[in-house]
Amino acid sequence: MLVEKIAKRILALGEGRLLVGVDGFTAAGKTSFGHELAEWISAAGRPVLRATLDDFKKPWRDRHLYDRESGEGYYRNAYDLFVGRHTNGGRNYCWT
């Protein structure tokens, strides 16, 4: 299974803090893959913190306002990146 192989490779990198990113096309399964990967790593006894841009998508009622024909238009306008940058207990995470 692909998730198991990748989880084992990540775990083999050592005990230190690691940042793992998952990227891909819309509806490719990134979130599901991330959930499964986090489960494998957590089951091995490593702490896991997951963050996803899915939580910062603009409401469907506003989606008609962005350019759906270009990747740049979707990336810049489908997400509320201001909220993504200024959330999380006052920490200043930048998702871009």
Buried (B, 14 or more C-beta within 10 A) or exposed (E): EEBEEBBEEBBEEEEEEEEBEBEEEEEEEBBEBBEBBBEBBEEEEBEBEEEBBEEBBBEEEEEEEBEEEEEEEBBEBBBBBEEBBEBEEEEEEEBE
